[in-house]
Amino acid sequence: MGRERAIVVGGGAWGLPAALRLQELGWQVTLLERFEPGGPYASNGGSSRLWRLADTQVWRARSIFETLGAMERLGDRLGEPVFRRTGLLWRDDHSLPAVAEALASIGQPVQRVAADRVGEAFPGLRPDGRDALFVEQAGVVHADRLLAGALRAFLGAGGDYRPHSRVVRIEPGATTATAVLTDGTVHEAEQLLLAAGPGTAELLPGLGLRLPLTPYVEQVVYLGDPALSPPAPDLPGLVDCPIGDEPGVYAMPNGAAGYKMGLDQPLRRLVGGTLGDDLDRTAVPARTETIRARVERDLAAVPPIVLGTQVCTWTDSGDGDFVVGRVHPAIVLACGDSGEGFKYAAFMGEYLAELVEGGTGDPEFQAHWDPRRFGAEAEPRDHFDAIGRH
C-alpha cells in the first residue's frame, strides 16, 4: 500500500517547513510554489526576522516561547542554527505592564530599564522619556538559512517540489482535495495544506470561505557604514512602540547587510485584496528617508547611511491573530500571518503537520486561530494593530 499523499500550496515561512515535516513523517508530499522560496514577491524574502518573545497577551507569549524549541529542533535537523539570541529592548509608555506580566506568566525574566538609562541597555539609543524592558532571550530568525535548509532537506527526503506553479483553484472532494494550476494541471491528494500567504484570498471561493484578510506591502531599510566590516555594530533588537502621532519602529542586527529597520506602517495595500498580479516591489524613497532620519535621530551607534532596501508583504487577519485550522475533511488552512509569520516558521512546520495528520492542535491556540471565528463578519478591516497595541 502506497504512502498517503499530501499537497502543500505555498513554499514560504509556513508551507515549506510543514512540507518537510510531513515528508519526514512518511507522507508523499507535493509542494506547489508560485515563485520560489526566498523570492521577492511574497512574504518570505530577506535574511532575518525579529523574534521578540515579548507580547501583551499571556497566551501569545506562550505560543511565541514554544517556537524557540521548534527552532532548536529544526536547526539540529538542518545542521545549522536558524535562530541567534541578541536581546531586545521594548520601549513604550503604554504596554510595559502587560508585556512584563505576560513574560512572568511563562517564567521568562525581563529587566525594567528607566527612561534615562535606555542607552545602557541599547548603546546609543536616544532617551525620549519612556521606560523600556530588556528581554535577553529575544533574537533574530535566520530566514534565508531556514528556507534554503528546509528546501534542501525536503528534496533530500524525497519531496516533490514544483516551483513556478501558480494554483488558481482549490476543489474540495468527498475525501480528497484538488489543486488546479494555470495551465490546467490537476494535483489531487488525501490532504491539502493551503499556506499561500498573500495569495490565499483568491483561493478561498473554492472552499466556500470568506475571511477578513488584508495583504500589505512593507518596506525595510538596511543602514551602516560600507567602509566598516560589519557595517553596523552588533546591537540588540528594538521595538520602539508608537508615541503620539509618530508610528513605532522595529529593528534588528543583520550582519553584513547592516542594521535593519522598518516603520510600523505599511506602504500600501495589495491591489484587489490579494496577491493576484500585484508584483510591484519598488522601494519608496520617501519611506527610505523617513527611516534613515529616525536612525540618525534615535540610534547614535548606527551610521545613518542607507546600504539597501527591501520590500515584501504581510497579511492582516482582521483581528491580528493567525487563521489556522481544518476547514474540510481534506483541507487545512494557514494564513493571516499578521506580520509575525517567520517568528513561527519552525513551530508551524510541526504544528501544521500535526493538523494535517488529524490532530486538533493546542486548545487555547485554536480558540484564537479558528478560521470559523469571524462568522459572517468577514469584511477586511481598515486598520491594523500597531506594535504593543494588540
Steps between C-alpha positions, in 0.01 A plus 500: 500500500644840399563792727225755554532799271499862611507827305645813655408822321758766582872451563553786742559537872220259598444278196861395442579386857163321512574323171835386639343372821228310315750343262708382792190360671447272203267698276555532127502879472466724195597860576348753258665842511403785270848656511783347701592506871671824591368677190414870497126481433352342809550532873811284529790707368800628692764351723368574848183548702455631854412243768393724784328259742340803667125537460214663688293180528589195706380240250692663216817521710463127569455423131808707410707330769406158359653601167845508662509123554374446146780719360758302696361171366492628143853637530620161622324337205656741249846491655518875566319734739200695369485731803751732670444663835573874500275643771230758437401836641123567507420866569152635560288709735193279462574128474784437748288362788317256272822382333674451835201307634480278191870414519481432873204268443715273282796516735716728285704775669487857383694807612334839549711783358444857617442761232832676562697172484378350174837580342666254740280210385506611136820692426434835339121500534363850556285530817150633434347492848364145476610200701585172330537128557806301402426141392829313482344183349390678181692488174480452125379217280736424211221503243708431190692221671178341625336501157804381308575227753139383519481476121821298481373268772160466332660400171742270680207325666342433160254788488352612168571873459319693224614865483333744259170316548217744546189347655182667378239281664455262793227239460391305808379146436325252724823352635770678299595851386620627162725789403461632144786694337486775238585254222219266605727251678315329783655368821283288729584367845349364819599820683571857387665774703423849371775735617517745211572818696365815330359286218265310728195722452467420129480127582234521771191499270562135419477427872182699553680732741517875546767634729604855595847483348688817404843457339737795535826600336774580753845657464814462713834676476853376577737759645869523588836609370612303190863568592463299820479123542240432619340828391307546827565392860341180627222672693195336657163497332268793558127556525426870540122519537293792369528832682248772429437515127834342417480133397715241668805333354652153520867428438758223522866422426560344161874440471653591167180663374498763778256586774146434377208730586138520397225750574191350661289639219442324165578665170165401351246221459535243225271575207173307519565371850714209387834432334348459154736661251606786730874433489631855533763490775659838437642672806359847566774763545291703745460196727872426474579855610248487787668190639851637441407818686362298793831316523698824485283651774459202732781245442835671542694172470369425150654697210198661325610386155255300291656174383189349347125466512257213478128481430285200588146428618304399807133418547277633777239249614230739618577467870878466490501127578583215265240306302595136546287186505313235311230633266412174319569130567786523249613864541695690766525879466786717628500873422479846655862521616432853632865588456626222727524202266873434519502513877287184482659334195662202673206465739247499218696229322418268790159642589352495151632152434320388816175653374538337158548165673168546683609668822301780658786726610532695822148580631588853610680584178219358288241702688676812368604364160179321393418595138128499584528759776404794281162357401317715250699810604778435254566845353865613513556771757634842407774503764752266661637452851809708562787341693408485866134578434363150429 
